Amino acid sequence: MAAVGSVVGDLRTLLRLRNFRRLLTVRLLSQGADGAFQVALATYVVFSPEEQTSPGAIASTMAVLLLPYSFVGPFAGVLLDRWPRRQVFLYGNALRGVLACATAALMLHASPDWLFYAAALAVTAVNRFVLAGLSAVLPRVVDRERLVLANSLSPTAGTLAATVGGALAFLVRLTVSDSDAVLVLLGAVLYVLAALASLRMSRELLGPEPELLAATGLRTALAGTARGLLAGVRHLRARPTAARALAAMTAMRFCYGALTVMVLMLCRYAWPDTPGGNGGGDRGLAMLGLAVAVSAAGFFAAALLTPSLVARLGRTGWIIVCAGAAAVLEPALGLTFAPVPVLVAAFVLGLVTQGAKIATDTVVQSAVDDGYRGRIFSVYDVLFNVSFVAAAGVAALMLPPDGRSTVLVVTVALLYAAIAATMARFEHR
């Protein structure tokens, strides 16, 4: 309770700053729209009666949602330092609103899949610039003494807003309209509101300074970013402790991605409320929402448990325990393919995946020189998202239409066991 009270007090302190409030409003509306849009895509691909859902379609959706973050992200900062950032929020969110409306129209008119995915991909690609900009401008609305606090609370508030936006989309889908296009339009409205909210800040407030806008040629800046990433990879290879932790986390993220696709297919075909399990139905959609919430609860539990367990077991020891626990519990619960055990598995996997990630972040931060951390974490971001998408692609090849795949569950368990054994061998050395 004391910790909660401290967080509330810190947030009140920040909210007294007028420009921080305005920037936070843009973040909350923008990330709330992201949550609604992502749920709309997921329900359209997985639960729409007009769509013949397949693991391949789910893999394509994950690629649309995640790959722009990976490949656009490292270069977004270069462009953000060359454009007025307030205008990025204004035009970026307005453009996403227009593109979301186009995506909704494509949903309603049975357009070719490639066109639908291209429109959705454009929405998520622009999102990378908006999110990077929201972080870049914090020092211009918060004084130096409160900057660490703002960096802690602002992204957390954005994540909560995305969760609320997704929950609102689920609620609308279950109680108001079964049209996924309506959910996309809900996201479009929130994007436009975020664009309008940015107008409450002056164009000059958020920078960059005019003399810095063209300090370096764009081609030179982009080439320098690419060279910096390669230098980061070379630096990482010389730090085996960080490299091993990052490799383990990438493999665990792969496992989590494959099982996510399996759960989506189970919700669509194995657990619906229609006879024979072939209609999707509201129960299947509600089960998906419950699975997401349970996994998120596992993430929260990891945040509470990891500090004390790392202090007791060490960072590598905690990664070993997380992978080992998943190797044992994932098949024990997942091979039933029944809702309750699989939901328990979702909680466990959320806990061990996030627990290992927290430990990995700490290992990388500790082992990598300060001058390389930004580049290493850009590489980390690419690996984290690409492994998830690759897992979806592998699962698409292995899963039957109803999602019940003993081979997939056992393969993932063996991979978790291999991660634990490999990390334990290196730790012993």
N, C-alpha and C positions, 0 to 999 in steps of 0.2 A: 504493500500500500504506500509506503514511503517513497519507493521508486516511482510509482505512478504519479504521486503528488508532485514529485520533482519534475517529471516530464511535463505535466500540465503547467507548472509554474514557469518552466523554460519557454514553453510555447506561448504563454501569455506575454512574456517579455518580448519575444520576437514580433508578436502580432501588434505591438504598439508602434512598430515601424511601418509607416504607411506604404512605402514602396515594396517592402517585403510582403505585406498583405496582398498587394495587387499582383505581384509575381506568383505568390502561392495560389491565388485564385486561378490564374492561367494554368498552373500545373495541375490543380485538382480537376478542372474542367477537361483539360486535354487528356490526362491519364484516365479519368472516368470514361471518356469517349473511347479510349483504347480498349478498356475492359469490355464495354458493350459491343464494340466492333469485333473483337476476338471471339466472344461468345456467339455472336451472330454467325461468323464464319464456321465455327465448330458445329453449331446446331444445323446449319444449312447442309454442310458436307455429310454429317453423321446421321441426322434425324429427319431431314426433309423427305416426305413421301415420294416426291418427284425424283429424288436422287437414289441411284443404286449404290449405296455406300460400300466402299472396299477399303482395305488397308492402304492400297496405293493412293486413293483419294485423300485419306487422312495424312499420309506422308507428304503429299503435295501441299496440303494446307499448312502443315508444320514448316515446310520450306518457305512458304510465302510469309509466315509470321516471324520466322527467326533469321533467315539468311540475310535480309537487309541489315539487321543489327551487326552481323559479323563482317560483311564486306564493305558496307558504307561507313560503319562506325569509326575505324581508324583515320579516315580521311575527312570526317565531318568537321573536326576542329579546324582544319586548314581553311575550309570554306567559311566557317563561322567567324573567323578572324578577318574576313574580307567583305562580309555583308553586315549592314546594320541589324543588330540582333532583335530589336523590337519588331522590325519588318519580317524577320524570320518567323516570329510567333504569329504575326498578323497574317501574312500571306501563306505561311505553311499550314496553319490550322484552317484557313479559308479554303485552300486547295484541297486539303483532306476532306473537308465537308462536301465539296463538289465531287471529288472522286468517290466518296462513300455513296452519294446519291446515284452516281453512275453504276456503282456496284449493285445497288438495290434494283436499279432498272434491269440490269443484266440477269439478276435472280428471277425477276418477274417474267422475262421474255424468253426464257430457255435458250440463252445464248451459248455459243461454243465454250467449252471449259477453259480453253487457253485464254480467251478474252476475259472471262470472269477472274481467273487467277492473275492476269496481268493488271487488272484494275485494283484488286486487293493488294497485290505486291506494291503498287505505286503508293497506296495509303500507308503501308507499314514502312516503306523506304523513307518517306518524308518524316515519319515519326522519329527517326534517328537524329535528324537535325534539330527537331524541337526539344527532345530530351537532353541532348548535349548542350544546347543553348541555355536551357533552364539551369544547368549546373554551372556553366561558364559565367553567368551574369550575377550569381549570388554575391560576390565581393563588391558589386556596385550598388547593392541595396542593403547590405549588412556591414556594420563596422567590424574591424579585425578581431576585436575581443569576442564577438558573438559568432564568428564565421564557422568555427568547429561545430557549435550547437546547431547552426542553420544547416550545415552539411549533413548532420545526423538526422534532424527532424523533417526536413523538407522532402527528401526522397522517400522516407517512411510514410509521410502523409500522402505522397503520390501513389505509392503501392496500395495503400488502403483505399484511395479513390478508385484505382483500377478494379480492386476487388468489389467495391460497392457498385461500380458501373456494370461489372459482369453479373453481380447478383440481381441488379435491377433488370438486366436483359433476360436472365432466367425467369424472373417473376413475370415479366410482360409476356414471355413466350408461353408460360404455363397458365396464366389467368386472363390475359387480355386478347392476344392474337397469336395464332399459330403460324403467322407469316414471318419468316426470317428476314425478309426485306424490311419489315417494320423495325426490327432490331437494328439493322444497319442505318435506317433513317434516324433512329434514336441517337446512335453514335454521331451521325452527321449534324444533328441539332447541337449536340454538346461541342463538337469541333467549332461550329460557327460561334457559339457563345464564348469559347476560349479565344477565338480571334478578336471578337468585340471587346473582351476583357483586357486584351493587350493594349487597346487604344487608351486606356486610363493612364498609361505610362508614356512619357515623352519619348520621341524617337531618339534623342541624344542620350537619354539616361543610361541605357544598357550597353552603349559602346558598340564596337571598338572606337577608339579615338580616330578622327579623320586622317591624321598623318600616318596611322598604322595600316589603313585599309589597303594600300598598294605598296607596302614596304618591300615585298618580295614577289617575283613573278609567280603566277599560279602553277605553271608547269614545274618550276624549280621547287616550290613548296610541296607539291604532290610527290615529286621524285624523292625529296628529302624525307618525307614521311615513310615511303616504301623502304628506303635505305635504313631508316631508324628501326623499322620492324625487323629487318634482317639482322641488324646489330643486336637487337634484343634477343632474338633466337640464339645467336652465338653466345651471348652473355649467359643465357639460361643453360646452355649445354655445359658450360664451365661450372655450374652449380648443381651437382647431381642430386642433392637432397630436394631442392625445389623442383627440379625436372621430374624426379620420381613421383613426388606428391601430385604434380600437375598431370602426369600420365595416369595415375590412379584415379584422380577425380574425373578425367576425361572418360575413362572406361566405365566408371560408376554412372556418369551422366548418360552414357550409351545404354546401359542396362535400364535405367529409369525411363528413357525414351521408348525402348522396345515394349516395356510393360505398360506404358501409357497408351500406346496404340492397342494393345490387347484389351485393356479396360474399356476403351472407347467402343471396340467391337462387341464386347460382352454387354455393355449398356444398350447398344443398338439392337442386337439380335438375340442375346441369351436371356436378358432380364426384362423385356417389355411387358406391358399389361395386356397384350393381345394374344389369343390362342396361337400356339405354335411358335411364338417368339419371332415373328417376322414383320411386325409392323412398327417397330420403334416405340411409339406410344409415350404418354406422359410419364409413366413409371420409369422407363428407361432414361428419359431426360432428367427426371428428378434424381435418379441414382447417379447420373453423371455429375450433377451439381453437388450431391453428397460426397462423392469420391474426391472431387476437387477440394471441398471444405475439409475433409478428413486429412488429405495430404497436406493442406496448408496448416492444419493443427500440428502435424508432425514437424513441419518446418519451425513453427513457433516453439514446440517442445525442445527442438535441437538448440535454439537460441538460448533457452534457459539452462539446459543440461551441459552443453559443450564446455563452457569455461571451467566448471569444477572437474569434469572428467578429463579434460586436457591437463589440468594441474596434477591430476593423479596418475594418468597413463602416459602423458607426453603427447605431442601432436601426432607423430607417426603412429604411436600406440592406439590413439583414438580412431585414426583412419582404419587401422587393422581391425579393430573391434567392430566398426561400422560395416565394413565389407564382410567380415565373418558372420555377423548377425544376419545380414541380408542373405548370405549363402545358405543359412540354416532355415530361416523363417519364411523366405520367399517361396520355396517349393512346398513347405509344410502347409502354408495357407493358400497359395495360388493354385495348386493342383486340384483343389476342390471345385474351382470355377463357380463357387456359390457366392452370393452377394456379401454376406456378413464376413466370412474369412477374407475375401478379397479386399473389403473395406479396411479390415484390420491390417492387411498387408500394405495398403495405401498409406496408412498412418506410419507404419514401421519404415517403409521406404522413404517417405518424406523426411522422417527423423534422421535416418542414417545418411541420406544423400546430402541434406543440409548440414548435418554435423560434420561430415567429411569435408564439405566445401568450406566451412568456417575454419577448420584446421588447416586446410590447404592454403586458404588466403593468408593465414598467419605465417605459415612456412615460407611462402613466396615473399611476403613483405619482409620477413626477417633475413632471408638468405640473399636477396637481390639488392644490389647497390641502388641508392636513392635515385641516381641519374638514369636508371633503366626501368624503374618501376612502372611508369606510365606505359612504356612500350610492351613490357612483359604482360601487363594486365590487358592490353589490347589483344595480344596473342592469346591470352587466357580466354578472353571473350569469344574469339573466333573458334577456338577449340571446343568451348563449352556448348555453343549453339550448333556447330557443324556436327558434333558427335550425336546430339539429340536428333537432328534431321537424318543422319546416316542410320541411326537405330530405327527410325520410322521406316526407312527404305528397306532395311533388312527384315523387319517385322512384316512388311507388306509381302515379302517373298515367302514367309514361313507360315503366316496365319491363315486358317480356313475362314470362311465368311462369318461364322458365329463367334470367332475369337478364341475358341477352346483349343489351345495348342500345347500339349504336353512337351513337345520338343522345344518350343520356345522357353517355357518355364524352366526346364532342366538346363538348357544352354545358358540362360542368364544366371542360374544358380552356380553353375560351374565357372562362369566368368567372375562372379563375385568371389568364389573360393580362390581362384587364381590370383586375383588382386590382393586378397588378404595374405596368401602364402608368399607372393613375391615381395610385398612390403615387409613381411616378417623376416624373410631371408636377408634383405638388405639391412634391416634394423639390427639383426643379430651380428652381421659383419661389422 
